[in-house]
Amino acid sequence: MNLLATLEATFTALDSAAFSLLILAWFVTGFVAEHPPAWRPSVSHLMKDYRRRWMVEFLTRDPRIFDITLIDSLRQSAAFFISGAMIAIGGGVAMIGNTTTLQGLAQDLTLGAETAQLRIKLIVVVAFLGNALLKFVWSHRLFGYCAIMMAAIPNDHTHPMARPRADQTAEIIITAARSFNRGLNAIYFALAGLAWLIGPKALIYAVILTTAVLIRREFASHSRAVMLEKLD
């Protein structure tokens, strides 16, 4: 009841609208990137085909050390973001529990905000970071599975189990990459959520900017254009 009373007393209708926009934009950008319209494939969707082609090339590559090194690099990328997310979560939790720091932050960054209000806003940011951490951890584990599955693919590409196992590995790589992208998406909106410390209008602007950047990268970037080029 105290939490509900605090929310009613400190948050305006604009705050509620800004928070709803944050959650909606986070969900929609992730969904659209993973389920684009057929006439406009996203970068995330295009990369699925490249990952499947990778495993087809893997069958005849000799030696295969390059591919294992690449998988290890992907695991290291996930591990880097795991470490970063854990540090950010630790810092956020420490700030939430430090009333003196929150009061100083209220005086420096916001106009008339209360400590309880800032605490709730930081909890939202930490929640996004927690979601990102879980996605990165799962991605890291899946890339580990991929390394083992690649090692199980027969060296002889004419072996009857070579192509099926390569196809299986490609699908696990796609799943690992999808989880990694979801973690990045949560990080982007955690950064946008920090703007709420200044006020609801700042959060709305930050969400709109973040959404525009993500949509552009998925559907209108130079990288996407290169991926779509037809090579003779």
Secondary structure, DSSP 8 states (H G I E B T S, - for coil): -HHHHHHHHH--HHHHHHHHHHHHHHHHHHHHHHS--TTS--HHHHHHHHHHHHHHHHHH-SS-HHHHHHHHHHHHHHHHHHHHHHHHHHHHHHHHT-HHHHHHHHHHH-SS--HHHHHHHHHHHHHHHHHHHHHHHHHHHHHHHHHHHHHTS-SSTTSTTHHHHHHHHHHHHHHHHHHHHHHHHHHHHHHHHHGGGT-HHHHHHHHHHHHHHHHHHHHS-HHHHHHH----
